[in-house]
Amino acid sequence: MLAVTQPVASALARVCDAWHLRLDKLSFERGGEASSKTDSLKSVLATYEKCSARLLGVCRSRQRLLQALQDQHGNRFNTVELVLESKLLIHLGRANVLENVGLYADRTTGLPLIPGTALKGVVSTWACWEANQRPEGSFNQATDFLEFRAEFNSKWARRVFGDNARDGSECAGEVIFLGGFPVQPPTLGLDIVNPHHDAAGQANERLTPNAFLCVEPGGVWRFAYFVRTGVADYLKLISATTAWLTEALTQLGIGAKTSGGYGRFRQLTDSDRARLTHQAQQAEAEAKAAADRESAAKAKAEQEAVAQAALKSDYPNEATYKSSVLRLADNPGHWTALQKELEKLRKPENAAWFERFKRDTTGKAYRKLRDQPWYPK
């Protein structure tokens, strides 16, 4: 093994709870067999499945964030809920030691997301196509593009997406695209492509499947966006953005391989909404049950701690404390014995009873006792 590969090989044996970190830093196939890439991706999937329960809490925190933005921006904020109908590939071509395996995720939590830049890009493309389409379904030719561009930029699209003039942008878009957020942790899976030709264009005699990661269909996603404060006609901007976004994601798709049917969404049905309601109720019940279990475990731990402390203490109960300590404090003739008892009372395992003794002797009846030089100050 080459010296440069030894640190990587040793890192592969380490335990890693972050699936995206394992994908980016701990996946390795140099010098391996044709199946080494698939094996690495299977290891990433196994790591993701282990952390899926934790990602449920991340999904809930994202939904709370969206609700907070809704409360802050009011009608200027909007979300569109859609169901992922086909496999999703986002960030497929980003830099990675494994070829074409990128999958976009939050860097801190590892939750798969659709970034706002990708969402804005596909919605902008769809709006451009819609404006450039002729009544019979064809598109304007290149000679018509400059005229179309001026017309397109002068309408709502320029306000939604901003100006992209060649000589420099004059304004930013008035709509902020936050991205797509899964309601539940999405399921990841493996897909393959079979290259039929090599890099030189020659036909492969033996096909070797090339694996890559994808988000499996079936989950509900919320796509969020809002209009900047102080913008006029913001309801029309929200309406235009909602229409373009819904059409783009349901008819065009988002991410890589959309021409092959990937990244396609569909609108929610009544059964989807009923399922979402049931999942929300079930999640709330599970969260309450988990909180109750945590509270019960905490109370039990506190009780056990008190019991253990009592076993270690020289005063296992109230009666022992009163007869061994407080009874001596009540009689000045026993203060010499009390002074010796205080040495025991100052031991760490008797700290609670030591504080109790100082509280019990704060009254007027114990004034002379408190004046003694050995009385704890």
Secondary structure, DSSP 8 states (H G I E B T S, - for coil): --GGGHHHHHHHTS----HHHHHHHS---TT--TTHHHHHHHHHHHHHHHHHHHHHHHHHHHHHHHHHHHHHHGGGEEEEEEEE-S-B-SSTTS--SSTT----B-TTT--B-EEHHHHHHHHHHHHHHHHHB-TTS-B--GGGHHHHHHHHHTSHHHHHHB---TT----B-SEEEEEEEESS---EEEEEE---B-TTS-B-SS---EEEEEE-S--EEEEEEEE-TT-TTHHHHHHHHHHHHHHIIIII-SSTTGGGTTT-EEE--HHHHHHHHHHHHHHHHHHHHHHHHHHHHHHHHHHHHHHHHHHHSS--SHHHHIIIIIHHHT-GGGHHHHHHHHHHHTSGGGHHHHHHHHHHT-SGGGHHHHTSTTS--
